[in-house]
Amino acid sequence: MSKKIQNRNLFVRNTSKSPGFKSYTLWLVAVAALFYGLVFLWPVVPREGNTPEVPVYKVKIKPQSSLAGVATQLQDQGVGSSPLFIQISARALFLGSKLKPGTYLLPTGGSIGKVLLQIARGDRVRESLAIIPGMTIWQLRDVIDSHPALIHQTKGSSPKELLQSLGLNYPSIEGIFMPDTYIFDPDEPDINIYRRASQAMQKQISQTWEQRDAKTPLKSPYELLILASIIEKETGRAIDRGQISAVFLNRLNKGMPLQTDPTVIYGIGPRFDGNLRKADLRRDSPYNTYMHKGLPPTPIAMPSQESIQAAVKPTQSSALFFVARGDGTSHFSNSLGEHESAVDRYQRKKPSKADLNK
């Protein structure tokens, strides 16, 4: 064996048995174990929840917060660890750029490691609010104004002020919010819900308007929205939506009044008691489509995507009348005579034998 090989083996044996190398390795392992032990075993979340009768501790991380910002917010909200240790822990867990904003319910007595992993997963509290198709603006405002998880910035503001806050220029705030379920973080300003819903509606109306038939009597996207809202309120079963649209479009093309009860009811407003009387049909109002031809001045509800589509893609039909059958569906007629017969059949009370004997 050459001296060169012998020297190399001697160097390897001497290095592997070096007490300094072993001590350094053991020291690193011990420090790492101590550090990660502190990260995952040292309780930093208060042991009592800040939500009554619920064993969790609520904290909120603001949007667009840096790692330093997250660390400071956690300390300010009672998490018992220094911002520096929180930042070091996040970087050691490779979570420094993954922390998400929101409201979090932390387990009481939890470690900073558990806290950071939860925030990185985005395992936060979410709230929801549903805008139901056919809902009117006063119903929607009641829902938003009473939601406990929202900051009520717009409560008490006038329709004009709300439109200005949204940067919109419409004759009314009725009908301009897209029905959907909106998910949001607790303590979010209510204007954000209005903004998201109005932007969704503007996008839907704009896209649908591009699909319209060149012969449609509708003159603008806003008229599309108005008609869609009437279709929404008149539709008892989805299967009839296209037919109902056809009736109204046929009437507009012929210059006939729409003669639809939901517009009259909308004109009465929130005081409507559920009973539409003949006197209501004779009372003049911009929304009385028995007295005025054409569309009413504004939408009368929040229309669904399906009603918006039906307004530009009606069923091919020459029907001019329809009447509710009583089971949610409607009977459609091409002539007044046929319509009167359908009304007699489905709505007008037939006299009983006792009535005939009187």
Helices and strands as residue ranges (DSSP letters): H 3-16, H 19-41, E 56-61, H 67-76, H 83-92, E 102-107, H 112-121, E 127-131, H 137-145, E 150-151, H 159-166, E 180-184, E 188-189, H 190-209, H 221-234, G 238-240, H 241-254, H 261-268, H 278-282, H 305-312, E 321-324, E 330-333, H 336-346, H 353-357
